[in-house]
Amino acid sequence: MKTISLIGAPTDVGASVKGAGMGPDALRVAGLAQALEARDLAVVDHGNLHGPANPWQAPVNGLRHLNEAIDWNQAVYDEVSNALKLGHIPMMLGGDHCLAIGSISAVAKYCKDNGKKLLVLWFDAHADSNLSTISPTGNIHGMPVACLMGHGPEQLIAYGGYTPAMQPNEIRQIGIRSVDDGERQFIHDMGIPVFDMRYIDEHGMREVMLKALEGVDENTHLHVSFDLDCLDPDIAPGVGTAVLGGPTYREAQLCMEMIADTGRLASIDIVELNPALDVRNQTAIMAVDLIESLFGKSTLVRMAAK
């Protein structure tokens, strides 16, 4: 029986809008643990990590709440690392997306130490590839991809003891539709594979996922970093930075089901849920539904991945 370690990280220090810090408990209220147990998974809920409060200050040198983001990501890094050492599947419940710096740094270090091939599927409306010198806001939740690629403050790019944590060919960004001018050039220069909404519209989500999952094998550690603002706000209103024109419910379900079919899912981030902006916990309930599909819920009995 696989064991899921639920790791709450209740902070919005990296975000532009308050409220994401309530995300972990909203997912619990929506029945996350019970849904996972119904999929024949063991669940260990480690509760919520502790870290500094959000001081809600202006950016300093192009970075907002840097020290607080460093501390929160260290806490996430440590807890995700511990879960991986136990052979568990860590599920980090955010909180804002800056927390993926700590989460994915821990996963990347685990893969490096164990000879695993890393693949990160990054579902998001935003590219999250800003630098302090080009960010229009200084919000660190807009910078985690750049930090993981080794471009950012020293304290945010070396949690695993080396820099960069990952290479551009180890990530696939899906659902992107909001990119700042400076980010656009950074993505091009780095060669980060991006399946934006135009590509999805032109080729269909099935083709996107086939390409994104190409090369996944028995030695692949598959990490899903799911920012709930990837979804269209018509179905997921409870996010701080909603962008029109995202994937539909069925497109999102297809993504989750095709990931489940690989049998290689090994770690997860669920981030940017903002209950203060939600409608009767609708977005949290949607998230739990999609997570169930990540672990094999389907309409029909299908052949399990080998």
C-alpha positions in Angstrom: 0.0 0.0 0.0 1.4 3.4 -1.0 1.5 6.1 1.7 0.7 9.7 1.2 2.3 12.3 3.4 0.1 15.4 3.6 2.3 18.5 4.4 0.4 21.7 5.0 2.3 25.0 4.3 -0.2 27.7 5.2 1.4 30.9 4.0 0.9 33.5 1.3 4.2 35.4 1.8 5.0 34.9 -1.9 1.6 36.0 -3.2 0.0 39.2 -4.3 -3.3 38.6 -2.5 -3.8 37.3 1.0 -5.7 34.1 1.6 -3.7 31.2 0.2 -2.5 30.4 3.7 -5.9 29.0 4.4 -5.6 26.6 1.5 -4.4 23.5 3.3 -7.3 23.4 5.8 -9.8 24.0 3.0 -8.5 20.9 1.2 -8.9 19.0 4.5 -12.4 20.3 4.9 -13.1 19.1 1.3 -12.3 15.6 2.3 -8.8 15.1 0.9 -7.6 12.4 3.3 -10.9 10.5 3.0 -10.8 10.6 -0.8 -7.2 9.3 -0.8 -8.0 6.5 1.6 -10.9 5.5 -0.7 -8.3 4.9 -3.4 -6.6 2.3 -1.1 -3.9 4.6 0.0 -2.5 5.1 3.5 -2.6 8.7 4.6 -0.3 10.4 7.1 -1.4 14.0 7.8 1.6 15.8 9.3 -0.5 18.9 10.0 0.7 22.3 9.1 4.3 23.5 9.1 5.1 26.6 11.1 6.9 29.7 9.7 7.0 33.5 9.8 3.8 35.5 9.4 3.2 37.6 6.3 4.5 41.1 7.1 2.8 42.5 4.0 5.7 44.8 3.1 6.8 46.4 -0.1 9.5 44.8 -2.2 13.2 45.3 -1.3 15.6 45.2 -4.3 12.9 43.6 -6.4 11.9 40.9 -3.9 9.0 40.9 -1.5 9.2 39.0 1.8 12.5 37.3 0.9 13.5 36.2 4.4 10.0 34.8 5.1 10.0 32.9 1.8 13.5 31.5 2.6 12.2 30.2 6.0 9.0 28.7 4.6 10.8 26.9 1.8 13.4 25.5 4.2 10.6 24.0 6.3 9.0 22.5 3.1 12.3 21.2 1.9 13.0 19.4 5.2 9.5 17.9 5.5 9.4 16.7 1.8 12.9 15.2 2.2 11.8 13.3 5.3 8.7 11.9 3.5 10.8 10.8 0.5 13.3 9.0 2.8 10.4 7.1 4.4 9.3 5.9 0.9 6.2 8.1 1.1 4.6 10.2 -1.6 4.8 13.8 -0.3 1.8 16.0 -1.1 2.6 19.6 -0.3 -0.6 21.6 0.4 -0.1 25.3 -0.2 0.0 28.1 0.3 1.4 30.0 -2.6 3.5 28.6 -5.4 6.8 30.0 -4.2 6.8 26.9 -1.9 7.5 24.7 -4.9 11.1 25.9 -4.6 11.6 24.0 -1.4 9.4 21.0 -2.5 11.0 20.4 -5.9 14.5 21.1 -4.5 13.9 18.2 -2.1 12.6 16.0 -4.9 15.5 16.9 -7.2 18.1 16.1 -4.4 16.3 12.8 -3.8 16.5 11.9 -7.5 20.1 12.9 -7.7 21.0 10.8 -4.7 19.1 7.7 -6.0 19.9 7.8 -9.7 16.3 8.7 -10.6 15.2 10.7 -13.7 13.2 13.7 -12.7 10.2 15.1 -14.7 8.1 18.0 -13.3 4.7 18.7 -14.8 4.0 22.3 -13.9 0.3 23.2 -14.3 -0.2 26.9 -14.1 -1.7 30.0 -15.8 1.6 31.8 -15.2 5.1 31.0 -16.3 6.5 31.8 -12.8 9.9 32.5 -14.4 10.4 36.1 -13.2 13.7 37.5 -11.8 14.0 40.3 -9.3 15.3 42.6 -12.0 12.3 42.1 -14.3 9.3 41.2 -12.0 6.7 43.9 -12.1 5.6 43.1 -8.5 8.5 41.5 -6.7 6.2 38.6 -5.6 8.2 35.5 -5.2 5.4 33.2 -6.3 6.1 34.5 -9.7 9.8 33.3 -9.5 10.0 29.6 -8.5 10.8 28.2 -11.9 13.6 30.7 -12.4 14.9 29.9 -8.9 14.9 26.2 -9.6 16.9 26.9 -12.7 19.5 28.6 -10.6 18.4 32.2 -11.2 17.5 33.9 -8.0 18.7 34.9 -4.5 21.4 32.6 -3.3 19.3 31.5 -0.3 16.5 30.3 -2.6 18.5 28.4 -5.2 20.7 26.0 -3.2 18.5 24.1 -0.7 19.8 20.8 -1.9 23.4 21.8 -1.7 23.9 22.5 -5.4 22.7 24.8 -8.1 20.6 24.6 -10.2 18.2 22.2 -8.7 16.9 21.2 -12.1 17.5 21.6 -15.8 15.1 23.0 -18.4 14.6 19.6 -20.0 13.3 18.3 -16.6 10.1 20.4 -16.6 7.0 20.8 -18.8 4.8 23.8 -18.3 1.1 23.3 -19.2 -1.8 25.7 -19.4 0.3 28.9 -19.5 -1.5 32.0 -20.7 -0.1 34.9 -18.7 3.6 35.7 -19.3 5.4 39.0 -18.4 7.6 40.6 -21.0 10.8 39.8 -19.3 9.8 36.2 -18.6 9.1 35.6 -22.3 12.7 36.2 -23.1 14.0 34.2 -20.1 11.8 31.2 -21.1 13.2 31.4 -24.7 16.8 31.7 -23.6 16.5 28.8 -21.1 14.7 26.6 -23.6 11.9 25.7 -21.1 9.3 23.4 -22.8 5.9 25.2 -22.5 2.5 24.0 -23.8 0.6 27.2 -23.6 -3.2 27.5 -24.2 -2.7 28.3 -27.9 -0.8 25.0 -28.3 -3.5 23.2 -26.3 -6.2 24.8 -28.5 -4.5 23.8 -31.7 -3.3 20.3 -30.8 -5.7 19.1 -28.0 -4.9 18.1 -24.5 -4.3 14.5 -25.3 -1.5 15.3 -27.7 0.0 17.8 -25.2 0.1 15.1 -22.5 1.5 12.5 -24.8 4.4 14.9 -25.6 4.8 16.0 -21.9 5.0 12.4 -20.7 7.3 11.2 -23.5 10.2 9.3 -22.2 8.6 8.4 -18.8 9.8 5.0 -17.8 10.3 2.8 -14.7 13.2 5.0 -13.5 11.3 8.3 -13.7 10.3 10.2 -10.6 7.2 12.2 -11.8 6.4 15.3 -9.8 3.2 17.3 -10.4 3.1 20.9 -9.3 -0.5 22.0 -9.7 -1.3 25.7 -9.3 -5.1 25.8 -9.2 -5.2 29.0 -11.2 -4.2 26.8 -14.2 -7.9 25.9 -14.4 -10.5 28.2 -15.9 -11.9 30.5 -13.2 -15.4 29.5 -14.3 -14.8 26.2 -12.6 -12.1 27.2 -10.1 -12.8 30.7 -8.7 -10.9 30.3 -5.4 -7.5 31.6 -6.6 -5.7 34.8 -6.1 -4.5 35.5 -9.7 -7.3 34.1 -11.9 -6.8 34.3 -15.7 -9.6 33.6 -18.2 -9.3 30.9 -20.8 -7.8 28.0 -18.9 -8.4 24.3 -19.3 -11.9 22.9 -18.8 -12.9 20.3 -16.2 -12.6 17.5 -18.7 -9.2 18.6 -20.0 -7.9 18.7 -16.4 -9.3 15.3 -15.7 -7.7 13.9 -18.8 -4.3 15.3 -17.7 -4.7 13.6 -14.3 -5.9 10.3 -15.7 -3.0 10.1 -18.2 -0.5 10.9 -15.4 -2.1 8.1 -13.3 -1.8 5.7 -16.3 2.0 6.1 -16.1 2.1 4.7 -12.6 5.1 7.0 -11.9 3.6 9.8 -9.9 5.9 10.2 -6.8 5.4 13.7 -5.4 2.8 16.5 -5.6 2.3 20.2 -4.9 -1.3 21.6 -4.7 -1.0 25.4 -4.4 -2.7 28.8 -4.7 -6.1 27.7 -3.3 -7.5 30.9 -1.8 -10.7 30.1 0.2 -11.3 33.8 0.8 -12.1 34.1 -2.9 -13.9 30.7 -3.3 -17.6 29.9 -3.5 -18.7 27.4 -0.9 -15.3 25.7 -1.1 -16.0 24.8 -4.8 -12.3 25.0 -5.8 -11.1 22.9 -3.0 -13.7 20.2 -3.8 -12.6 20.4 -7.5 -9.0 19.9 -6.4 -9.8 16.8 -4.4 -11.7 15.4 -7.3 -8.7 15.9 -9.6 -6.3 14.5 -7.0 -8.5 11.3 -6.9 -8.0 11.0 -10.6 -4.2 11.3 -10.2 -4.5 8.2 -8.1 -6.5 6.1 -10.5 -10.2 7.1 -10.2 -11.8 6.6 -13.6 -15.2 6.0 -15.1 -14.3 2.5 -16.2 -11.9 -0.2 -15.0 -8.7 0.4 -17.1 -5.5 -1.5 -17.5 -3.0 -0.5 -14.8 0.4 0.8 -15.8 3.2 -1.7 -15.4 
